[in-house]
């Protein structure tokens, strides 16, 4: 493991990949954020991570704020630095974690954007006109049925599905955790329709559930482009993106069930506080439930 800024960074990223089994998207994000810290160290004449102190970290945060960088981005960059210093402490390459004494700027937590139930129906009920639209519809149904992340969907193999039991296995989700998810009836029907067409397109050695026109596994970017195209064609007044369907799954399920813990498990959230952002239930619905259920609120007949 090298002692230079870059050498330590590569050792840390290797540990993330093989020990913590983080996704490729997470690795890219960590590399990008920590390379910004390296650039800052170079500007102020620091050539080792243990030369980075609390004052220098605060200087960086202040500069980024003046550049108009969002509080959320700075929270992420500080989190990456704290995690790196934990790694340095573990390997005795530092004696302190100065990033833990720097508080990130607070940001207003925005509610996730979701589709209405009618909008979700407009997307999912559109009749496919080709084998690849059958594939697309199966992907949209699976996003909405099971609340998958984009990376989880494109990583699915055919063997991860058990349609007879109406379930699928997500392998190596966020944090390297596997989970079992239910698959709804309409999603199963859409997948079965796609599997019939998939056989004539898939490459011989390809196990991916969803493949492109070359018979190879779909990429995340390919899925994003297809969903965006569907949104434009169907006349949606805003861009469609895969996480919108995951947000819609969580919001609609929580509104119908009120079971926050179950939604947390289905989404694969390690912390229930992450799931609580979906508790923006319609106030009129809550008021109606309250009026009907609370013994001191029930209206006289």
Secondary structure, DSSP 4 states (H G I P E B T S, - for coil): ---SHHHHHHHHHHHHHHTS---HHHHHHHHHHHHHHHHHHHHTT--SGGG--HHHHHHHHHHHHHTT--HHHHHHHHHHHHHHHHHHHHTTS-S--GGGGSPPPP---PPPP---HHHHHHHHTSPP-SHHHHHHHHHHHHHHHH---HHHHHT-BGGGEETTTTEEEE-S-GGG--EEEE--HHHHHHHHHHHHHHTTTS-TT--BSSB-TTSSBPPHHHHHHHHHHHHHHTT-SS---HHHHHHHHHHHHHHHH--HHHHHHHHT-SSHHHHGGG----HHHHHHHHHHH-TTTPPP-
